[in-house]
C-alpha cells in the first residue's frame, strides 16, 4: 500500500456493517452480483411455474397457520399500529402475506435452525414502513430506515442487541434476492424465501389451502400498481440502490406475477 494511503473496505450489501454505513450505493461488482442473482431467481421461477402447470397436483402439504398467529405482545401490537399508520392498505396486506409465506417456507423446509417467530413478525411488518416516509440524513436505502424503526421498537421492548441484529438483518437483506441461511441466519433467509413466494407469486411452493387462507385474509387487490409506484419512487430517491439497479427487471417480472385466480 502506498504511504499515507488508506485501504477502503466496502461492506457487503444487506449486512449489519452496510446498515451501519447508511446503506451506501452499490459498487459495480455488487451490481453485477445482484443482477446475476436476480436472473437466477427469475429463471428458476419460470421453470417452477412451467413444471407446476404440467403437474399442478404436486403441491406441498398444508401448514397449520394457527401456530403462526400474530404474537400476543406489546411490540407486535406496536409494530402493526405503526405499519397501519404510515403504509397504504396494499403494503399492510403485503407485509402480512410476506410473514405467513415465510412461516410456510420455514415449516416446509424441515429446518432444525430455531426461528424467532416474534422477530420474524416484527421484521415482516416493519420492512416496508419507510417506503413512504422521509429518511434521516445520511440514510440512503429505505430498508436501513425501516431497520432503525424496528430497532427503536425492539429497544423499547428490552430486546438485547443480538436479537435486534437478527431482525434488522432480515429487513436490510430482504432485497438481496439471495440470502444464504448459513451467512444471514434463519430469520433473514426464510423471510427472503417467503418474500419471493409473495412478490413472484410462486404458488407451487404453498398448499392450495394455505394460499386460499392467506389471500383470503390479506387480498392482493391493488397491490401491483401500489408496489410498483413505491419501487419507482425509491429508485429515484436512491439511484445507487438495489431497486434502481434492478431497473426494468423487477417491474417487468412483478407485473406478470399473479396467483391463479387473481
Backbone torsions as a table, in degrees:
resi	resn	phi	psi	omega
1	UNK	NA	139.1	-178.7
2	UNK	-66.9	144.9	178.6
3	UNK	-55.0	135.1	176.9
4	UNK	77.7	-1.7	-178.7
5	UNK	-100.6	128.7	-179.3
6	UNK	-97.6	143.7	176.6
7	UNK	-82.7	132.0	-179.7
8	UNK	-96.3	122.1	178.9
9	UNK	-94.9	127.2	-179.2
10	UNK	-98.3	120.8	-179.7
11	UNK	-70.1	140.3	176.3
12	UNK	-64.4	139.0	-176.4
13	UNK	-63.1	136.9	176.3
14	UNK	78.9	12.8	177.3
15	UNK	-99.0	172.5	178.1
16	UNK	-65.5	-35.1	178.1
17	UNK	-64.5	-41.0	177.8
18	UNK	-64.4	-41.2	176.5
19	UNK	-59.7	-46.9	-178.4
20	UNK	-63.8	-26.0	178.6
21	UNK	-83.3	-0.3	178.4
22	UNK	91.0	8.5	-179.9
23	UNK	73.2	54.1	-176.7
24	UNK	-62.4	162.5	180.0
25	UNK	-61.5	157.2	-177.6
26	UNK	-74.8	142.0	171.0
27	UNK	-77.7	169.8	-179.8
28	UNK	-60.7	-46.1	176.9
29	UNK	-61.2	-36.3	178.5
30	UNK	-67.2	-34.6	176.6
31	UNK	-64.7	-45.8	179.2
32	UNK	-61.8	-39.9	-179.7
33	UNK	-65.1	-43.6	179.9
34	UNK	-63.9	-45.1	179.5
35	UNK	-64.3	-38.6	177.9
36	UNK	-64.6	-43.9	177.8
37	UNK	-64.0	-39.3	178.7
38	UNK	-63.9	-40.3	179.7
39	UNK	-63.5	-39.5	179.0
40	UNK	-64.0	-44.7	-178.7
41	UNK	-65.7	-42.1	179.3
42	UNK	-63.3	-43.9	179.0
43	UNK	-63.7	-43.3	179.8
44	UNK	-64.7	-35.6	178.1
45	UNK	-67.5	-40.4	178.1
46	UNK	-63.0	-45.8	178.4
47	UNK	-62.9	-43.4	179.3
48	UNK	-61.5	-39.7	179.9
49	UNK	-67.5	-41.2	178.4
50	UNK	-63.9	-45.3	-180.0
51	UNK	-61.9	-39.2	179.6
52	UNK	-68.0	-38.2	178.0
53	UNK	-63.7	-34.9	179.8
54	UNK	-75.9	-29.7	180.0
55	UNK	-139.0	73.0	-174.4
56	UNK	-65.5	-16.1	-179.1
57	UNK	-78.3	-11.3	-175.5
58	UNK	-83.3	57.7	-179.2
59	UNK	-99.5	153.3	-178.5
60	UNK	-71.3	166.9	179.0
61	UNK	-69.1	164.5	-178.5
62	UNK	-80.5	138.0	176.7
63	UNK	-100.0	141.3	177.9
64	UNK	-77.6	99.3	-176.6
65	UNK	-70.3	-16.2	178.0
66	UNK	-61.7	-28.8	178.0
67	UNK	-69.3	-15.7	-177.8
68	UNK	-113.2	24.6	176.4
69	UNK	-59.5	149.8	179.9
70	UNK	-50.3	133.2	-179.4
71	UNK	-58.1	141.7	178.8
72	UNK	-89.1	74.7	-177.2
73	UNK	-141.1	159.9	-179.5
74	UNK	-62.0	-42.4	-177.6
75	UNK	-67.3	-35.6	178.0
76	UNK	-64.6	-41.7	179.2
77	UNK	-67.8	-39.5	178.8
78	UNK	-66.4	-38.0	178.6
79	UNK	-63.1	-44.1	179.1
80	UNK	-65.9	-40.8	179.2
81	UNK	-61.3	-45.2	179.7
82	UNK	-63.5	-43.5	179.8
83	UNK	-58.8	-47.1	-177.2
84	UNK	-68.6	-26.5	179.7
85	UNK	-72.8	-34.9	-170.7
86	UNK	-109.9	-16.4	-171.9
87	UNK	-108.2	158.6	174.7
88	UNK	-70.5	158.7	176.4
89	UNK	-56.7	-32.8	179.8
90	UNK	-67.1	-40.5	178.4
91	UNK	-70.3	-35.8	176.5
92	UNK	-59.1	-51.8	-179.9
93	UNK	-63.2	-39.6	176.9
94	UNK	-57.8	-42.4	-177.8
95	UNK	-65.0	-41.5	177.8
96	UNK	-68.7	-40.8	177.9
97	UNK	-61.6	-42.5	179.4
98	UNK	-60.6	-38.9	178.3
99	UNK	-62.2	-50.1	-176.1
100	UNK	-69.9	-37.9	176.4
101	UNK	-65.3	-34.1	176.7
102	UNK	-67.3	-39.7	177.4
103	UNK	-62.6	-43.5	178.2
104	UNK	-61.9	-45.0	180.0
105	UNK	-60.1	-41.6	179.3
106	UNK	-65.2	-47.1	-178.8
107	UNK	-61.2	-44.8	-176.1
108	UNK	-72.2	-21.1	-178.5
109	UNK	-71.3	-21.9	-174.9
110	UNK	67.9	21.7	-175.6
111	UNK	-61.7	142.9	176.0
112	UNK	-92.2	-14.7	178.1
113	UNK	-66.1	130.9	178.4
114	UNK	-66.2	148.6	178.9
115	UNK	-116.0	129.5	173.4
116	UNK	-81.2	95.2	-173.8
117	UNK	-62.4	-42.8	179.0
118	UNK	-65.9	-38.5	177.5
119	UNK	-64.5	-41.5	177.4
120	UNK	-62.4	-40.2	179.7
121	UNK	-62.8	-45.9	179.2
122	UNK	-62.8	-43.6	179.1
123	UNK	-60.2	-44.8	-177.7
124	UNK	-64.2	-43.9	-177.1
125	UNK	-75.6	-23.5	-176.4
126	UNK	-97.9	-11.4	-167.2
127	UNK	-67.0	-21.7	-179.7
128	UNK	-117.6	12.3	-173.8
129	UNK	-66.1	-20.9	-176.5
130	UNK	-98.8	5.3	179.4
131	UNK	-61.2	-37.0	-175.1
132	UNK	-108.8	15.2	-177.4
133	UNK	-117.5	148.3	172.5
134	UNK	-62.1	141.0	-179.8
135	UNK	-102.9	153.6	-179.0
136	UNK	-61.2	155.3	177.3
137	UNK	-60.9	136.6	-179.2
138	UNK	90.8	-7.9	177.4
139	UNK	-100.7	119.8	-176.3
140	UNK	-92.6	-50.7	-174.6
141	UNK	-93.2	138.9	-179.5
142	UNK	-63.0	-27.0	-179.6
143	UNK	-66.6	-31.0	177.4
144	UNK	-67.9	-42.4	176.6
145	UNK	-64.0	-38.7	178.4
146	UNK	-65.8	-40.8	177.7
147	UNK	-62.9	-36.9	177.8
148	UNK	-64.9	-40.7	176.4
149	UNK	-62.7	-41.9	178.8
150	UNK	-64.4	-41.3	179.2
151	UNK	-62.3	-37.2	178.6
152	UNK	-61.3	-44.7	178.1
153	UNK	-64.8	-43.5	-177.1
154	UNK	-66.9	-38.4	178.1
155	UNK	-64.4	-40.3	178.3
156	UNK	-64.1	-30.4	179.3
157	UNK	-84.5	-3.4	177.3
158	UNK	83.7	18.0	179.2
159	UNK	-71.9	142.2	179.5
160	UNK	-74.6	167.6	-173.6
161	UNK	-62.5	-37.7	-179.6
162	UNK	-63.1	-41.0	179.0
163	UNK	-69.9	-39.5	175.8
164	UNK	-59.9	-41.2	-178.5
165	UNK	-62.7	-39.3	-179.8
166	UNK	-61.8	-42.5	-179.7
167	UNK	-70.2	-45.1	179.2
168	UNK	-60.3	-38.4	179.4
169	UNK	-64.5	-39.7	177.5
170	UNK	-62.1	-34.3	-179.1
171	UNK	-73.8	-50.0	-172.9
172	UNK	-78.5	-23.1	-179.6
173	UNK	-85.2	-10.1	-170.5
174	UNK	-57.2	-32.0	-178.7
175	UNK	-89.5	5.6	-178.3
176	UNK	-71.9	-17.6	-177.0
177	UNK	76.9	-52.1	178.2
178	UNK	-113.2	117.8	-177.5
179	UNK	-131.0	88.0	-175.6
180	UNK	-60.2	138.7	-177.4
181	UNK	-60.0	-46.2	-174.7
182	UNK	-70.0	-22.7	-179.0
183	UNK	-89.9	-43.4	-170.7
184	UNK	-104.4	-15.4	-179.0
185	UNK	92.7	167.6	-172.5
186	UNK	-64.3	-45.0	-176.0
187	UNK	-61.1	-48.7	-179.1
188	UNK	-67.1	-42.5	-177.0
189	UNK	-64.2	-52.9	-175.0
190	UNK	-73.3	-25.6	174.3
191	UNK	-66.9	-36.8	176.7
192	UNK	-69.7	-42.4	178.3
193	UNK	-60.8	-46.9	178.4
194	UNK	-64.8	-35.9	177.2
195	UNK	-63.2	-35.9	177.6
196	UNK	-67.1	-38.9	176.2
197	UNK	-59.0	-43.3	-178.5
198	UNK	-69.5	-53.0	-172.5
199	UNK	-72.9	-37.0	-177.3
200	UNK	-97.6	4.5	178.4
201	UNK	53.3	50.8	-179.7
202	UNK	-83.8	70.7	-170.7
203	UNK	-70.9	-17.1	177.3
204	UNK	-69.5	-9.5	179.0
205	UNK	-93.8	3.2	-176.9
206	UNK	-134.6	143.6	177.8
207	UNK	-68.0	151.9	178.1
208	UNK	-55.9	-38.2	179.7
209	UNK	-64.7	-46.3	178.6
210	UNK	-63.9	-41.7	-179.2
211	UNK	-62.7	-45.6	-179.9
212	UNK	-63.2	-38.0	-179.7
213	UNK	-67.6	-45.0	-178.1
214	UNK	-67.1	-46.5	-180.0
215	UNK	-69.7	-28.4	176.7
216	UNK	-68.3	-39.2	179.1
217	UNK	-76.0	-39.8	-173.3
218	UNK	-131.7	77.9	-175.1
219	UNK	-64.8	157.2	-178.9
220	UNK	-94.6	19.7	179.8
221	UNK	-56.0	121.1	178.2
222	UNK	74.4	4.8	-173.8
223	UNK	-66.5	-45.4	-173.3
224	UNK	-61.2	-49.0	-179.7
225	UNK	-63.3	-40.2	-178.1
226	UNK	-65.7	-48.2	-176.5
227	UNK	-69.1	-35.4	178.8
228	UNK	-67.0	-32.5	174.4
229	UNK	-65.0	-41.9	177.5
230	UNK	-64.7	-41.0	-179.2
231	UNK	-62.8	-44.3	179.9
232	UNK	-63.1	-40.3	179.7
233	UNK	-66.1	-43.4	-179.6
234	UNK	-64.5	-38.1	178.9
235	UNK	-62.6	-33.3	177.2
236	UNK	-74.5	-40.5	-178.4
237	UNK	-71.1	-31.7	-177.5
238	UNK	-130.2	74.9	-175.3
239	UNK	-63.6	-16.8	176.9
240	UNK	-96.9	5.1	-174.0
241	UNK	-88.5	-175.6	-173.3
242	UNK	-71.5	-40.8	177.9
243	UNK	-62.8	-40.7	178.4
244	UNK	-65.7	-38.6	179.7
245	UNK	-63.9	-41.0	-178.4
246	UNK	-69.6	-16.9	171.7
247	UNK	48.6	-128.1	-177.4
248	UNK	-77.6	-10.8	-177.4
249	UNK	-61.9	-53.4	-176.3
250	UNK	-61.8	-54.0	179.7
251	UNK	-58.8	-41.0	-178.2
252	UNK	-62.9	-40.3	-179.6
253	UNK	-72.9	-43.8	-176.1
254	UNK	-64.6	-36.1	179.8
255	UNK	-60.6	-28.6	-178.2
256	UNK	-96.8	-1.5	-175.3
257	UNK	-90.7	97.7	-179.5
258	UNK	-133.6	139.0	173.9
259	UNK	-73.7	151.0	178.6
260	UNK	-55.5	132.1	177.8
261	UNK	93.2	-7.1	178.1
262	UNK	-70.4	NA	NA
